[in-house]
């Protein structure tokens, strides 16, 4: 039998998912196949509507080698495992004459722990375990969640938290799950043979395609001990998120609450002298954390340095003692010991990392207002440490011994891939060298005609925004735009405070247009309600810039209150910017402008989600039109028709609103007719 061609395979897969083959998808599939065959690396920008999932799945399945697909969001993971992969495998089976297996793999804490369910949860204050199901009031939300989890544990096949519908609170889930450090290990656990996390790993070892998340990919790269199965091809979808997710995994945190918890957990398993040493070190650290320290600590203050070294040394002593002492009077000692060890090891590792003071790390102190009573007194005080850059780590750990495909709707910033490439440790495209990973960037475009479907409007007449300043003219402009659009507005704000102020003001000014505010309901409910009523507006911050997919007439105006540069007092961003400048580069463009360009590209992408969508992206920040870096930011956005003419934009919005209302009226009449006939 002749080997099927890539176009044949792609055509079969697209038909199976009920899609339409698009030129960009074909171009992407060909580029992915070439990179896999060559063992090279590829960055692919695939605009909304391209069908990029099939653009990489089909050539990967055709190649026949083990593949890992890492995504940033749960929604895409579920789409791949529940929709795209089953249909694609079924469609390709007759042509490939084999049926590739696929599996989902997540971090251990995402799976129900049967030991916790059956044996109980280690208790900090007393020896042994306690039954969380008996301890929680059955009428409380926690109690109800725990009862549901116990019942679910007897019927679920996966133990995957995301398969539980509706979900439960983080607090409830924490009672029935463990981290990798807390896990007893399959050989030592009475429930090892039935362990959901172990079964997921076994399925992944046998699968040709493993779908995972960026966080697990980062752990696999950072910690040295592999958690992902061997693979020849790595595909990173939503790749614009990868650097921030890897940074998050590589960030350590130390709080008084964490340290005190470690003390309590260890105290019952080591002798009094060793426990007192850790307790004394914890009290010294806690006293210093109550002081008003600056944000970034370019040098660790002497007293804090001593406190951290005392904490490190005391934790090391406890770790040694935990490994050598036994106390048979403690119920289920192995579980208690493992949890205590995990807590103390975390304290030791972070304290040691900060004490060592690597020039490649950024250390800072954070304090937030307490959220409640005495139990929360220290909840906002934390010492954090993060890598100055993860580019070297990614270059070393990601781009060796496998072909890597990075794809997203937003990878080209300022017109090329070099900015995103540099953040991942890649030299400019085309650079030659013995230890330089070779890569190619391909922009396959979008099936949508952005210049006909959308307008980019910059409110050039507004005053220049000042940090946390009063922007009365911006609120006036926003009010007029919403009125012209007839609602239908997604408001993307640079801070939660700005979103709240705008919502409060506009609810008074234009009460006829309901305004939903992020945080007042769950994100899912907000988006559902926003999509259901075209007159509604939705205001919010970061997660809305990237997480909203509402095609159709409910979202015809996307407003950005100002260019989303990182805050000047952001310790990590400012440190990265300073490092670039000290190396002779342009820190502002490399860090702040790149950060803003990526967010703006994501935000602008909320407007056109289908071929029939029409609307306006309005940036209420004159700097996009007047500042030198404005051209770089505009080049990072979809190719909308551009204007600064406020009257023209109002006329366009009004026309789009009128057309949408006519369409809605026709649909309502058709629904009424169908109802009468039924």
Secondary structure, 3 states (H helix, E strand, C coil): CCCCCHHHHHHHHHHHCCCCCCHHHHHHHHHHHHHHHHCCEEEEECCCCCCHHHHHHHHHHHHCCCEEEEECCHHHHHHHHHHHHHHHHHHHHHHHCCCCCEEECCCHHHECCHHHHHHCEECCCCCCEECHHHHCCCCCHHHHHHHHHHHHHCCCCCCEHHHCCCCCCHHHHHHCCCCCCCCCCCCCCCCHHHCHHHHHHHHHHHCCEEEEEHHHHHHHHHCCCCCCCCCCEEEECCHHHHHHHHHHHCCEEECHHHHHHHHHHHHCCCCHHHHHHHHHHHHHHHHHHCCCCCCECCCCCHHHHHHHHHHHHHHHHHHHHHCCCCCCCCCCHHHHHHHHHHHHHHHHHHHHHHHHCCCCEEEEEECCCCCCCHHHCCCCCEEEEEECCCHHHHHHHHCCCCEEEEEECCCCECCECHHHHHHCCCCCCCCCCCCCCCEEEEECCCCCCHHHHEEEEECCCCCCCCCCCCCHHHHHHHHHHHHHHCCCEEEECCCHHHHHHHHHHHHHHCCCCCEEECCCCCHHHHHHHHHHCCCCEEEECHHHHHHCCCCCCCCCEEEECCCCCCCCCCHHHHHHHHHHHHCCCCHHHHHHHHHHHHHHHHHHCCCCCCCCCCEEEEECCCHHHHCCCHHHHHHCCCCCEEECCHHHHHHHHHHHHHHHHHHHHHHHHHHHHHHHHC
